[in-house]
């Protein structure tokens, strides 16, 4: 009341005797009225409007709320190249190819050793033991690297000191096994040359280049095993360098059986069906362990060969070498 009275009659207290400040009564009254009434109106409007009710998500026909799908559905993984395939941990059986895909832009390094200083089928136990089962002897080594240049397409380069052979290949993972597709299918094209990819081998013989074409077929059997069938035609497999070029058609057969999770017994054999044949059919066995992106295999095989042309030429009679494979995925 004092404020209104002093404002109406332009009165000031003793503390302001030296200066009188004019007040406008109408403006003051309007300001007080607005300050009192506006919060009340806002509160009334808030109380008069009921809160908006959240609409339930639309339900599909014949579907209960408990059966509604999540807002974000995880992909099925059937066409996901990066999806874990527990029974297909590596890009090879032992030497033969598999249908394992590689995600676009990712890579895989693969190292093989075959220790050829000791022959387990011909050397006696004392010789084998004194050479640490063959690990003391010389080794045939292959280095391989593959990269997925586009989706489902892998480019591969490998070099082995067996004949100084260099192999270039591509693999197209055309079909992944799924509920509607009983097999995984990959197409393979390759060409190799000895003496660091030259038409002449290290002895100077004109043997030319050895191209190959084939398929890798796979089938996963539940959670227990995977089987592989690889029909491959390798050209120019006669190693003597004579003018008569010979070709070899072989069908690689392999299997991977789970012993415990991430630990497998693996085997393969590559019988020659038609064309040039030399020695025995290639075969190999391994104990394989996967640890994250690494795969290690302890191998016994009747050949030091690892390329498509070398597998076509077969294994050595009465021969068994020890070795290993080591792979590392980069994705």
Backbone bond lengths (Angstrom), bond angles and torsions (degrees), N, CA, C in turn:
res aa  C-N    CA-C-N  psi(-1)  N-CA   C-N-CA  omega(-1)  CA-C   N-CA-C  phi
1 X - - - 1.453 - - 1.511 110.70 -
2 X 1.324 116.53 -37.30 1.453 119.95 179.40 1.509 111.27 -62.84
3 X 1.347 116.15 -39.53 1.467 119.89 -179.53 1.511 109.88 -66.47
4 X 1.346 117.82 -43.21 1.467 121.02 -179.03 1.523 110.64 -67.11
5 X 1.330 115.43 -42.01 1.465 119.32 -178.39 1.518 111.26 -64.52
6 X 1.310 116.90 -46.22 1.464 119.63 -178.51 1.504 110.86 -67.16
7 X 1.341 116.72 -35.18 1.463 118.74 178.96 1.516 110.75 -69.50
8 X 1.357 118.81 -33.90 1.458 121.75 -177.00 1.520 111.56 -73.13
9 X 1.332 114.60 -38.03 1.468 117.50 -176.52 1.515 113.50 -106.28
10 X 1.326 117.81 14.49 1.467 123.09 176.51 1.520 110.47 53.96
11 X 1.356 116.73 48.68 1.465 121.56 -179.09 1.495 108.69 -107.50
12 X 1.317 115.51 143.51 1.460 121.54 175.31 1.497 108.24 -128.36
13 X 1.344 113.60 154.48 1.450 119.68 179.15 1.507 111.92 -74.95
14 X 1.304 114.96 178.76 1.461 120.94 -177.61 1.496 113.26 -65.19
15 X 1.275 116.30 -26.43 1.461 119.88 -178.15 1.495 112.05 -69.51
16 X 1.330 117.87 -13.72 1.467 119.80 -179.80 1.508 110.97 -120.32
17 X 1.333 116.61 40.71 1.458 119.90 -175.17 1.505 113.54 -68.91
18 X 1.298 117.79 -26.38 1.458 120.23 -176.52 1.496 113.43 -79.03
19 X 1.412 116.56 -18.20 1.464 118.43 -177.02 1.509 109.08 -148.57
20 X 1.316 116.94 129.05 1.469 122.15 177.29 1.506 109.01 -100.63
21 X 1.343 117.17 124.31 1.467 122.68 -179.98 1.508 108.37 -98.67
22 X 1.311 120.60 118.49 1.460 121.28 -179.24 1.520 111.95 -70.55
23 X 1.314 116.36 147.87 1.473 123.57 177.18 1.517 108.29 -126.97
24 X 1.329 115.51 151.74 1.462 121.73 179.06 1.513 107.56 -113.39
25 X 1.315 117.14 111.82 1.464 121.67 -171.75 1.512 112.73 -63.91
26 X 1.323 118.42 -40.61 1.471 120.84 -176.75 1.524 111.10 -63.60
27 X 1.310 117.21 -42.92 1.485 120.46 179.92 1.504 110.81 -64.11
28 X 1.333 116.52 -41.24 1.460 120.06 -178.87 1.514 110.80 -64.03
29 X 1.351 116.36 -44.97 1.459 119.66 -179.51 1.517 112.18 -62.36
30 X 1.328 116.44 -41.81 1.468 119.26 177.78 1.523 111.74 -63.45
31 X 1.324 117.12 -40.22 1.472 120.13 179.78 1.512 111.41 -63.31
32 X 1.370 115.94 -41.10 1.469 118.93 -179.99 1.516 110.68 -66.54
33 X 1.337 115.31 -40.74 1.476 118.02 -179.19 1.514 111.82 -64.18
34 X 1.318 115.94 -42.88 1.475 119.10 -179.38 1.514 111.79 -64.27
35 X 1.372 114.88 -39.64 1.472 117.87 -178.37 1.510 112.14 -67.05
36 X 1.309 116.71 -26.52 1.467 119.72 179.60 1.507 111.72 -84.18
37 X 1.339 117.08 -40.64 1.458 121.17 -170.75 1.523 113.79 -83.94
38 X 1.332 118.61 -34.88 1.472 120.47 -173.53 1.520 112.80 -63.73
39 X 1.348 121.99 -44.65 1.470 119.76 176.51 1.503 113.10 -61.28
40 X 1.334 116.44 -34.81 1.466 118.43 179.87 1.506 111.09 -66.03
41 X 1.354 116.58 -41.99 1.472 119.24 178.81 1.525 111.54 -65.05
42 X 1.344 115.84 -40.08 1.475 118.15 179.68 1.507 110.88 -63.82
43 X 1.358 116.12 -41.28 1.461 118.55 179.45 1.501 111.26 -66.12
44 X 1.360 115.62 -37.02 1.466 118.37 179.13 1.510 111.49 -65.20
45 X 1.356 115.55 -41.01 1.471 117.70 178.94 1.508 111.21 -64.59
46 X 1.347 115.70 -37.13 1.470 119.06 179.84 1.515 110.70 -65.63
47 X 1.330 116.28 -39.52 1.459 119.16 -179.39 1.510 112.16 -73.95
48 X 1.349 116.33 -28.07 1.459 118.72 -176.93 1.509 112.62 -77.39
49 X 1.339 117.38 -21.70 1.459 120.10 -178.76 1.520 109.17 -98.33
50 X 1.325 118.33 117.27 1.467 119.84 179.72 1.528 109.92 -71.69
51 X 1.316 118.12 150.78 1.475 120.55 179.32 1.524 110.46 -63.65
52 X 1.333 113.65 143.16 1.470 119.03 179.41 1.509 110.00 -67.22
53 X 1.289 115.25 134.64 1.449 120.62 179.63 1.529 110.38 -86.65
54 X 1.334 115.80 135.57 1.464 121.02 179.17 1.521 109.99 -74.28
55 X 1.321 114.16 126.10 1.457 119.38 -178.78 1.521 110.04 -75.18
56 X 1.317 118.34 132.88 1.471 119.70 177.45 1.520 109.80 -69.34
57 X 1.348 117.84 151.41 1.468 120.45 178.84 1.519 111.14 -63.48
58 X 1.311 113.45 147.53 1.468 118.85 179.90 1.518 110.36 -64.86
59 X 1.296 115.47 139.25 1.453 120.86 179.98 1.510 109.81 -103.62
60 X 1.303 114.01 141.89 1.454 119.10 175.20 1.520 108.79 -71.03
61 X 1.331 117.65 153.98 1.465 120.14 178.03 1.517 111.76 -56.47
62 X 1.349 114.74 141.22 1.455 121.50 176.87 1.521 112.00 59.30
63 X 1.331 117.70 36.17 1.455 120.76 -178.07 1.511 108.56 -134.52
64 X 1.322 116.82 129.43 1.453 122.45 178.62 1.511 109.70 -83.35
65 X 1.340 118.19 162.44 1.462 119.85 -180.00 1.515 113.18 -57.70
66 X 1.339 119.01 -34.82 1.455 121.19 -179.90 1.519 112.31 -66.95
67 X 1.333 116.50 -19.08 1.458 120.10 -177.66 1.514 112.42 -97.13
68 X 1.333 117.95 5.37 1.457 120.15 -177.85 1.520 109.96 -68.08
69 X 1.332 118.46 138.99 1.462 120.11 178.31 1.517 110.85 -72.79
70 X 1.316 115.80 156.83 1.465 121.15 176.64 1.511 109.37 -69.11
71 X 1.335 115.47 161.47 1.463 119.97 -178.32 1.507 111.35 -65.02
72 X 1.333 116.69 -36.48 1.465 121.39 178.08 1.515 108.22 -116.92
73 X 1.298 116.55 116.67 1.452 121.40 -177.47 1.518 109.55 -98.76
74 X 1.323 117.48 130.18 1.461 121.30 178.88 1.513 109.50 -68.43
75 X 1.332 118.72 145.32 1.451 120.99 178.10 1.514 110.92 -65.71
76 X 1.306 113.81 153.68 1.457 119.20 -177.14 1.510 112.44 -67.17
77 X 1.338 119.48 -26.49 1.446 122.46 179.09 1.506 114.48 86.35
78 X 1.343 116.90 -5.28 1.447 118.96 -177.83 1.527 111.72 -68.54
79 X 1.328 117.68 -27.40 1.457 120.66 178.03 1.525 110.90 -117.78
80 X 1.322 116.03 18.55 1.455 121.54 178.75 1.522 108.51 -92.54
81 X 1.332 116.85 110.25 1.463 120.39 -176.83 1.519 112.42 -66.12
82 X 1.333 117.56 -22.45 1.456 120.34 -178.95 1.524 113.24 -90.79
83 X 1.330 118.48 -4.06 1.457 121.27 -178.26 1.533 110.57 -65.03
84 X 1.324 115.34 141.28 1.455 120.62 178.43 1.520 110.06 -69.17
85 X 1.333 115.52 129.01 1.463 121.98 175.35 1.514 107.41 -115.73
86 X 1.334 117.76 94.94 1.471 120.96 -169.59 1.522 114.29 -58.61
87 X 1.333 118.46 -30.02 1.455 120.62 -178.60 1.527 112.82 -98.76
88 X 1.313 116.59 10.56 1.472 120.77 179.56 1.533 107.99 -138.30
89 X 1.353 117.75 67.54 1.466 119.60 -169.78 1.522 115.38 -81.52
90 X 1.351 118.28 -13.76 1.466 119.75 -173.04 1.518 110.18 -135.83
91 X 1.330 115.18 164.72 1.458 121.56 -179.22 1.529 112.05 -85.87
92 X 1.310 117.62 -2.03 1.466 122.19 173.30 1.527 109.23 -131.21
93 X 1.334 114.99 155.42 1.465 119.69 168.51 1.529 106.32 -72.86
94 X 1.322 117.50 -77.77 1.465 123.15 162.15 1.524 107.93 -118.70
95 X 1.351 114.87 -55.85 1.462 121.50 172.69 1.529 112.26 -117.29
96 X 1.321 116.30 -29.89 1.460 121.51 -176.82 1.526 111.25 -73.99
97 X 1.339 117.66 153.95 1.467 120.07 -179.76 1.528 112.04 -79.33
98 X 1.319 115.65 155.36 1.461 123.07 172.84 1.529 108.69 -114.57
99 X 1.320 115.38 -178.42 1.472 120.87 178.91 1.523 112.49 -99.63
100 X 1.324 118.18 11.70 1.460 120.29 -179.90 1.526 110.09 -58.01
101 X 1.341 119.12 123.83 1.469 120.91 179.98 1.522 111.69 -83.06
102 X 1.313 114.52 163.55 1.467 122.34 178.88 1.521 108.00 -123.50
103 X 1.337 118.20 127.12 1.471 119.73 -179.86 1.528 111.52 -61.90
104 X 1.320 116.15 147.10 1.459 121.49 -177.53 1.524 110.72 -57.30
105 X 1.331 115.72 129.36 1.452 122.17 179.83 1.513 114.34 86.14
106 X 1.327 118.20 -11.58 1.461 121.48 -179.37 1.526 110.02 -85.56
107 X 1.325 115.96 168.51 1.455 120.82 -178.30 1.513 111.66 -137.22
108 X 1.340 115.27 168.63 1.456 122.10 176.87 1.524 109.05 -148.37
109 X 1.324 115.06 130.22 1.464 121.51 176.77 1.516 108.85 -104.73
110 X 1.344 116.10 136.76 1.464 121.12 -176.92 1.522 109.18 -135.13
111 X 1.320 115.74 128.31 1.470 122.66 -178.92 1.521 109.26 -123.84
112 X 1.341 117.26 131.34 1.458 121.12 176.72 1.523 109.82 -123.96
113 X 1.332 115.42 143.99 1.462 123.39 173.07 1.527 108.12 -130.14
114 X 1.324 116.05 133.31 1.459 121.59 170.14 1.526 106.54 -127.53
115 X 1.337 116.04 113.67 1.459 121.16 -176.04 1.525 109.03 -86.17
116 X 1.320 115.66 109.74 1.471 121.52 -170.38 1.524 112.95 -99.65
117 X 1.325 118.53 7.91 1.470 120.19 -179.45 1.513 113.84 -77.28
118 X 1.326 116.62 -21.07 1.463 121.62 -178.74 1.516 108.67 -128.27
119 X 1.346 115.46 130.60 1.459 122.31 176.24 1.520 107.91 -104.11
120 X 1.325 116.39 111.10 1.455 120.69 -175.49 1.527 112.63 -66.99
121 X 1.283 118.15 -19.14 1.476 119.99 -179.10 1.524 112.69 -91.78
122 X 1.313 118.61 -12.26 1.455 120.30 -177.96 1.525 113.51 -123.01
123 X 1.318 118.74 -33.16 1.463 120.86 -179.07 1.524 110.62 -77.86
124 X 1.340 115.11 150.53 1.466 119.18 -179.76 1.530 110.76 -78.81
125 X 1.314 115.14 170.18 1.462 120.69 -175.19 1.523 112.10 -63.02
126 X 1.351 116.81 -35.97 1.461 119.80 -179.97 1.535 111.09 -64.38
127 X 1.339 116.48 -42.21 1.464 120.54 179.11 1.528 110.52 -65.71
128 X 1.305 115.85 -42.08 1.462 119.26 -179.33 1.526 110.32 -63.99
129 X 1.347 117.10 -44.66 1.458 120.57 -178.00 1.521 111.91 -68.43
130 X 1.331 117.27 -40.89 1.466 119.94 -178.36 1.523 112.39 -67.64
131 X 1.324 118.11 -21.07 1.464 122.59 176.35 1.526 112.12 -100.95
132 X 1.332 115.79 22.13 1.457 122.15 179.60 1.531 110.97 51.93
133 X 1.348 114.10 49.11 1.458 122.78 176.63 1.531 113.18 64.14
134 X 1.335 115.76 15.03 1.453 120.28 -179.91 1.514 114.17 111.27
135 X 1.337 117.97 -14.70 1.459 120.25 -176.70 1.526 113.08 -69.55
136 X 1.337 117.78 -17.16 1.466 120.08 176.37 1.524 112.28 -78.16
137 X 1.297 117.43 -17.72 1.453 120.65 -172.56 1.517 113.58 -83.80
138 X 1.335 116.22 178.18 1.466 120.45 176.41 1.534 110.89 -67.18
139 X 1.323 115.64 159.73 1.456 120.57 -175.41 1.514 110.74 -133.28
140 X 1.329 115.69 144.52 1.458 122.56 167.58 1.522 106.64 -92.96
141 X 1.308 115.71 123.10 1.465 121.99 -171.07 1.521 109.74 -120.04
142 X 1.320 115.49 137.10 1.459 120.74 172.23 1.526 109.61 -123.69
143 X 1.320 115.53 134.66 1.462 123.11 172.64 1.525 108.09 -110.86
144 X 1.306 116.28 132.94 1.465 120.61 -178.52 1.516 109.46 -138.83
145 X 1.324 115.07 141.67 1.460 120.39 172.70 1.520 108.48 -137.58
146 X 1.329 115.28 135.68 1.463 120.96 177.69 1.522 109.41 -127.79
147 X 1.324 115.18 149.68 1.457 121.85 178.71 1.519 108.38 -141.49
148 X 1.320 116.71 142.90 1.464 121.79 177.03 1.520 108.40 -86.94
149 X 1.317 116.50 107.55 1.467 120.81 -176.12 1.522 111.67 -78.40
150 X 1.337 117.55 -34.20 1.456 123.85 170.87 1.516 106.70 -140.72
151 X 1.309 116.84 176.49 1.458 120.42 -178.91 1.515 110.72 -60.67
152 X 1.320 116.53 126.76 1.470 126.35 177.62 1.535 114.01 75.61
153 X 1.317 119.85 -2.73 1.469 121.46 -175.95 1.523 109.84 -115.57
154 X 1.350 115.88 121.66 1.455 121.97 -178.73 1.529 110.02 -112.14
155 X 1.325 115.62 137.86 1.461 122.72 171.87 1.522 107.42 -108.07
156 X 1.348 115.69 131.97 1.462 120.80 -171.75 1.527 109.16 -130.24
157 X 1.314 116.52 137.09 1.463 121.96 172.39 1.520 107.50 -130.76
158 X 1.336 116.13 137.09 1.463 121.41 -177.86 1.528 109.02 -142.08
159 X 1.315 114.88 147.61 1.465 120.60 174.09 1.520 108.86 -138.05
160 X 1.326 115.37 133.43 1.449 122.13 175.78 1.526 109.12 -123.74
161 X 1.339 116.14 147.94 1.461 119.26 177.24 1.529 112.64 -79.60
162 X 1.328 116.89 0.67 1.462 121.28 172.05 1.526 107.80 -76.00
163 X 1.350 117.32 98.31 1.453 121.84 -175.77 1.523 113.43 73.38
164 X 1.359 116.91 11.00 1.472 121.31 -175.96 1.532 110.58 51.52
165 X 1.311 115.09 45.17 1.459 121.12 -174.22 1.525 110.86 -83.43
166 X 1.333 115.76 134.63 1.459 123.21 173.69 1.519 107.99 -116.14
167 X 1.310 116.57 130.74 1.466 121.76 -179.44 1.526 109.55 -124.06
168 X 1.330 115.16 130.46 1.464 122.60 172.49 1.528 107.40 -110.67
169 X 1.325 116.42 135.78 1.462 119.13 -178.70 1.516 110.05 -150.86
170 X 1.327 114.70 161.82 1.463 122.44 172.29 1.519 107.53 -131.64
171 X 1.326 114.79 149.05 1.468 120.84 177.46 1.523 107.82 -133.80
172 X 1.327 115.59 127.53 1.464 121.26 178.52 1.518 108.62 -111.19
173 X 1.326 115.76 116.74 1.464 121.78 -178.91 1.528 108.79 -86.16
174 X 1.312 115.37 87.69 1.461 121.41 -170.75 1.523 112.80 -74.68
175 X 1.328 117.72 -39.93 1.464 121.28 -174.04 1.522 108.40 -135.56
176 X 1.331 115.41 133.53 1.453 121.82 171.92 1.522 108.71 -103.63
177 X 1.309 116.44 140.14 1.456 119.86 177.62 1.528 109.51 -62.92
178 X 1.339 115.72 136.64 1.457 121.58 179.13 1.524 108.25 -151.32
179 X 1.321 115.64 -173.03 1.459 119.25 179.45 1.524 111.49 -63.92
180 X 1.322 116.84 -31.16 1.462 120.37 -179.01 1.531 112.99 -98.56
181 X 1.322 117.49 -7.48 1.470 121.44 -178.49 1.519 108.55 -127.11
182 X 1.311 117.59 111.53 1.468 119.54 -172.20 1.524 114.42 -75.48
183 X 1.336 118.34 -14.04 1.462 120.93 -175.95 1.526 110.57 -130.21
184 X 1.313 115.02 151.58 1.452 121.44 163.71 1.520 108.75 -94.10
185 X 1.333 117.01 138.15 1.468 121.15 -175.42 1.529 108.78 -134.16
186 X 1.338 115.48 129.76 1.460 121.66 174.73 1.520 108.74 -131.12
187 X 1.334 116.07 140.94 1.457 122.03 175.17 1.524 110.89 -98.80
188 X 1.342 116.44 145.55 1.464 121.83 -173.71 1.521 110.04 -131.40
189 X 1.318 115.90 133.01 1.466 123.78 169.82 1.519 107.73 -129.53
190 X 1.346 117.04 137.43 1.454 120.23 -177.77 1.520 110.36 -151.54
191 X 1.309 115.32 157.88 1.458 122.17 171.08 1.519 107.37 -147.32
192 X 1.323 116.29 139.59 1.459 121.08 -178.91 1.518 110.49 -134.95
193 X 1.306 114.97 154.88 1.456 121.61 177.79 1.511 110.04 -145.96
194 X 1.319 116.27 139.67 1.453 120.59 178.68 1.526 110.45 -80.67
195 X 1.339 114.69 174.93 1.463 121.61 178.11 1.531 111.09 51.87
196 X 1.344 114.54 50.26 1.468 121.55 -179.91 1.527 112.22 60.20
197 X 1.322 113.98 50.10 1.460 124.35 174.74 1.533 111.67 61.62
198 X 1.318 114.22 56.99 1.464 121.84 173.57 1.525 108.53 -124.54
199 X 1.325 118.19 158.40 1.465 119.75 178.39 1.524 113.24 -71.91
200 X 1.329 118.27 -16.89 1.460 122.16 177.76 1.525 109.35 -101.22
201 X 1.326 116.25 137.40 1.459 118.88 178.21 1.523 110.11 -80.32
202 X 1.324 117.16 -176.28 1.462 121.29 -175.63 1.521 111.87 -66.63
203 X 1.334 118.06 -18.95 1.464 121.30 177.44 1.517 112.55 -89.85
204 X 1.331 117.28 -3.48 1.456 121.76 179.62 1.508 114.65 92.86
205 X 1.330 117.86 -2.37 1.464 120.76 -179.61 1.527 109.86 -73.69
206 X 1.338 116.02 139.39 1.457 121.47 -179.85 1.527 108.56 -84.34
207 X 1.299 116.29 94.07 1.464 120.89 -178.31 1.524 111.68 -102.81
208 X 1.314 118.07 -12.34 1.458 121.16 178.84 1.519 112.51 73.58
209 X 1.320 114.83 -174.01 1.464 121.78 178.69 1.529 109.75 -93.71
210 X 1.321 115.80 158.36 1.463 121.28 -176.68 1.524 109.72 -122.82
211 X 1.332 118.63 96.50 1.468 120.07 175.91 1.528 111.02 -80.83
212 X 1.320 115.05 162.86 1.468 121.04 178.20 1.522 109.05 -148.76
213 X 1.317 114.89 149.36 1.451 122.46 176.62 1.522 108.00 -140.99
214 X 1.322 116.77 142.91 1.459 117.85 -178.68 1.510 112.69 -174.70
215 X 1.316 114.87 -173.49 1.458 123.75 178.70 1.522 109.20 -129.35
216 X 1.314 115.33 152.00 1.457 121.96 168.10 1.519 107.22 -118.62
217 X 1.318 116.74 122.12 1.460 123.35 179.83 1.525 108.52 -116.04
218 X 1.314 116.88 138.20 1.463 119.83 -179.66 1.517 110.52 -139.44
219 X 1.323 113.85 154.65 1.463 120.76 176.15 1.522 107.96 -146.27
220 X 1.333 116.44 124.23 1.454 122.05 176.20 1.518 109.42 -91.39
221 X 1.311 115.75 129.65 1.459 121.79 -177.94 1.527 108.93 -103.69
222 X 1.315 115.57 91.84 1.458 120.48 179.35 1.514 111.37 59.81
223 X 1.322 115.74 -130.02 1.466 121.83 177.93 1.519 112.02 -113.53
224 X 1.341 116.34 18.74 1.470 119.61 -172.53 1.515 113.69 -109.90
225 X 1.338 118.74 -35.33 1.464 118.97 -170.47 1.522 110.95 -160.37
226 X 1.314 114.68 163.35 1.463 123.40 170.80 1.521 108.06 -131.48
227 X 1.335 115.75 144.30 1.457 120.45 176.84 1.526 108.63 -123.23
228 X 1.328 115.97 153.03 1.457 122.44 -174.63 1.525 109.51 -136.35
229 X 1.323 115.51 142.06 1.462 122.39 173.49 1.525 106.61 -134.76
230 X 1.349 116.48 122.85 1.460 121.85 -174.05 1.529 110.54 -126.42
231 X 1.329 119.16 90.93 1.473 120.27 173.37 1.532 109.88 -77.41
232 X 1.336 116.99 124.85 1.460 121.89 -174.39 1.525 109.71 -137.73
233 X 1.325 115.43 133.35 1.458 122.12 173.62 1.520 108.08 -107.52
234 X 1.324 116.33 117.40 1.467 122.52 178.84 1.519 108.52 -110.41
235 X 1.314 116.38 127.30 1.465 121.73 -178.93 1.525 110.73 -95.61
236 X 1.342 113.67 155.68 1.464 121.00 175.01 1.531 111.56 56.40
237 X 1.312 115.29 55.62 1.471 120.47 -177.28 1.517 113.42 -95.56
238 X 1.327 118.86 -4.32 1.457 121.13 176.75 1.526 108.49 -74.34
239 X 1.331 118.51 119.58 1.471 119.47 -170.18 1.531 114.79 -88.74
240 X 1.326 119.40 3.10 1.465 120.38 -171.52 1.518 113.71 -87.47
241 X 1.326 118.25 -15.80 1.445 120.29 178.56 1.503 114.94 84.65
242 X 1.324 119.50 12.39 1.455 121.71 177.39 1.517 109.11 -75.28
243 X 1.319 115.92 166.79 1.463 120.09 -174.97 1.510 113.92 -67.80
244 X 1.338 117.81 -26.94 1.457 121.06 -178.28 1.530 109.59 -78.72
245 X 1.320 117.41 104.41 1.459 121.46 180.00 1.527 109.22 -80.31
246 X 1.314 115.49 141.76 1.457 120.53 -178.79 1.521 109.56 -125.62
247 X 1.316 115.21 150.64 1.463 122.10 179.33 1.517 109.70 -119.49
248 X 1.318 116.34 160.05 1.459 121.59 -179.83 1.522 109.34 -137.01
249 X 1.335 115.12 131.09 1.463 120.61 173.16 1.522 107.84 -111.61
250 X 1.323 115.15 122.58 1.465 119.23 179.38 1.522 109.67 -132.32
251 X 1.314 115.36 158.36 1.466 121.86 179.96 1.527 107.69 -122.84
252 X 1.308 115.29 106.35 1.459 119.78 176.81 1.516 111.14 -77.94
253 X 1.315 115.94 137.08 1.464 122.79 -179.86 1.519 107.63 -127.60
254 X 1.315 116.74 127.79 1.461 120.28 -178.32 1.510 111.98 -141.14
255 X 1.325 115.20 164.26 1.471 121.51 178.10 1.519 108.80 -150.39
256 X 1.332 114.11 148.04 1.465 121.64 175.72 1.531 106.57 -130.46
257 X 1.330 116.32 119.72 1.463 122.08 -176.16 1.524 108.80 -115.69
258 X 1.310 116.21 128.68 1.461 121.08 179.65 1.516 110.21 -76.01
259 X 1.333 115.86 126.93 1.458 121.29 173.35 1.530 109.06 -89.53
260 X 1.315 115.54 -55.78 1.458 123.90 169.62 1.524 105.37 -136.93
261 X 1.332 119.60 168.04 1.464 118.95 179.88 1.526 112.62 -52.32
262 X 1.359 114.96 128.76 1.469 124.20 177.46 1.520 113.57 70.90
263 X 1.335 118.88 13.95 1.466 122.31 177.10 1.527 107.53 -134.30
264 X 1.367 116.63 126.89 1.458 120.63 -167.31 1.532 111.61 -134.67
265 X 1.315 114.49 153.35 1.461 123.34 165.67 1.522 106.95 -104.71
266 X 1.339 117.03 126.00 1.459 122.29 -171.27 1.520 109.28 -126.38
267 X 1.328 116.49 142.59 1.454 120.66 176.63 1.519 111.19 -150.45
268 X 1.344 116.24 155.25 1.459 121.61 177.81 1.519 109.99 -154.04
269 X 1.340 115.25 156.93 1.458 123.17 174.40 1.519 106.89 -148.77
270 X 1.350 116.59 146.79 1.468 121.00 -175.32 1.529 110.59 -129.25
271 X 1.321 118.27 76.93 1.467 120.38 178.91 1.528 111.71 -68.53
272 X 1.330 116.52 137.35 1.466 122.13 175.39 1.515 109.31 -80.74
273 X 1.309 116.84 125.40 1.457 122.39 -177.64 1.514 111.42 -91.91
274 X 1.318 118.03 -38.52 1.465 121.56 -177.14 1.527 108.86 -152.48
275 X 1.349 114.31 159.08 1.454 119.78 176.19 1.510 112.79 90.11
276 X 1.315 114.81 -157.92 1.458 121.65 -175.42 1.527 111.18 -68.85
277 X 1.324 115.52 133.83 1.454 121.84 178.40 1.524 109.23 -129.59
278 X 1.318 114.98 136.23 1.458 120.45 178.13 1.513 108.36 -139.89
279 X 1.314 117.32 132.22 1.451 121.11 178.46 1.519 112.68 65.43
280 X 1.308 116.30 -155.21 1.463 122.40 179.74 1.525 110.09 -90.64
281 X 1.304 114.98 163.81 1.463 119.12 172.64 1.531 109.70 -67.13
282 X 1.302 115.13 141.60 1.469 120.20 178.17 1.514 110.25 -64.27
283 X 1.346 116.62 138.80 1.454 120.58 169.96 1.529 108.75 -146.65
284 X 1.326 115.50 157.58 1.458 121.22 -179.05 1.520 109.00 -159.34
285 X 1.344 115.10 152.12 1.453 122.31 175.77 1.531 108.12 -135.60
286 X 1.321 115.41 156.09 1.461 118.31 178.06 1.520 110.95 -156.15
287 X 1.328 113.99 156.49 1.460 122.92 165.02 1.522 106.22 -103.93
288 X 1.316 116.61 125.52 1.459 121.30 -169.20 1.525 110.31 -123.23
289 X 1.331 114.67 137.75 1.453 120.93 179.20 1.525 109.03 -131.63
290 X 1.331 115.42 129.64 1.467 121.29 174.92 1.516 109.43 -104.86
291 X 1.339 115.92 130.04 1.459 122.74 175.86 1.519 107.33 -130.86
292 X 1.323 117.34 101.26 1.453 120.45 -177.03 1.514 110.91 61.63
293 X 1.346 116.47 -123.86 1.459 120.89 177.93 1.505 114.33 -88.39
294 X 1.342 118.25 3.71 1.459 122.35 179.63 1.527 110.55 -101.81
295 X 1.329 115.96 144.88 1.462 122.11 173.48 1.526 107.33 -132.95
296 X 1.333 116.35 124.91 1.461 121.40 178.53 1.516 108.92 -120.09
297 X 1.341 116.08 136.44 1.462 121.76 -179.96 1.520 109.60 -131.63
298 X 1.316 116.66 130.15 1.458 123.00 170.60 1.523 107.15 -93.74
299 X 1.346 116.86 118.87 1.460 122.35 -164.01 1.529 110.81 -116.74
300 X 1.325 115.96 143.73 1.467 123.19 161.90 1.530 106.71 -125.50
301 X 1.344 116.35 135.68 1.465 120.94 -174.98 1.528 109.42 -151.90
302 X 1.331 115.14 159.24 1.467 119.88 179.03 1.520 112.01 -98.05
303 X 1.313 117.56 13.08 1.463 121.05 178.34 1.519 109.76 -148.95
304 X 1.313 115.05 150.98 1.453 121.13 171.68 1.518 111.58 -91.59
305 X 1.337 117.08 -3.40 1.454 122.23 -177.90 1.517 112.01 -75.57
306 X 1.338 115.68 147.83 1.463 121.24 179.87 1.528 112.81 -137.16
307 X 1.339 119.12 -17.61 1.466 120.44 179.63 1.525 109.14 -83.29
308 X 1.348 115.96 168.80 1.464 120.04 -178.60 1.522 111.66 -63.16
309 X 1.328 117.96 -41.50 1.453 120.57 177.84 1.511 112.63 -66.69
310 X 1.317 117.67 -39.03 1.462 120.93 178.97 1.522 111.64 -67.49
311 X 1.331 117.80 -38.07 1.467 120.23 176.39 1.523 110.43 -65.98
312 X 1.344 117.35 -34.85 1.463 120.34 179.15 1.529 111.30 -65.31
313 X 1.306 117.73 -30.75 1.472 120.61 179.82 1.520 112.06 -76.72
314 X 1.333 116.82 -9.61 1.453 119.99 171.35 1.516 114.28 90.69
315 X 1.346 113.90 -177.94 1.455 121.64 179.53 1.511 111.76 -98.61
316 X 1.312 114.66 170.92 1.462 120.95 179.97 1.524 109.83 -86.97
317 X 1.334 118.16 132.23 1.468 120.46 179.49 1.531 111.78 -61.66
318 X 1.299 115.66 142.63 1.464 122.36 177.48 1.528 112.02 52.37
319 X 1.318 115.72 45.26 1.469 120.42 -175.70 1.521 110.01 -134.25
320 X 1.321 114.75 141.76 1.454 120.82 174.14 1.529 107.97 -150.35
321 X 1.318 115.29 116.24 1.461 121.85 179.60 1.524 109.40 -107.39
322 X 1.337 114.77 149.96 1.454 119.84 171.95 1.528 108.66 -98.78
323 X 1.302 116.22 154.71 1.462 120.14 180.00 1.516 110.99 -173.23
324 X 1.311 115.35 -165.55 1.466 119.94 177.80 1.517 109.99 -154.93
325 X 1.320 114.70 157.82 1.467 124.47 169.15 1.519 107.92 -118.53
326 X 1.328 115.01 142.81 1.457 121.52 176.05 1.516 108.71 -137.19
327 X 1.318 116.67 125.55 1.474 121.41 -177.86 1.523 109.35 -127.55
328 X 1.311 115.31 149.77 1.466 122.13 177.55 1.526 109.57 -140.80
329 X 1.326 115.57 120.99 1.466 121.23 177.74 1.529 109.54 -87.96
330 X 1.323 115.89 144.31 1.445 121.96 177.90 1.534 109.41 -117.08
331 X 1.310 114.61 69.49 1.470 122.65 173.37 1.498 109.92 -168.01
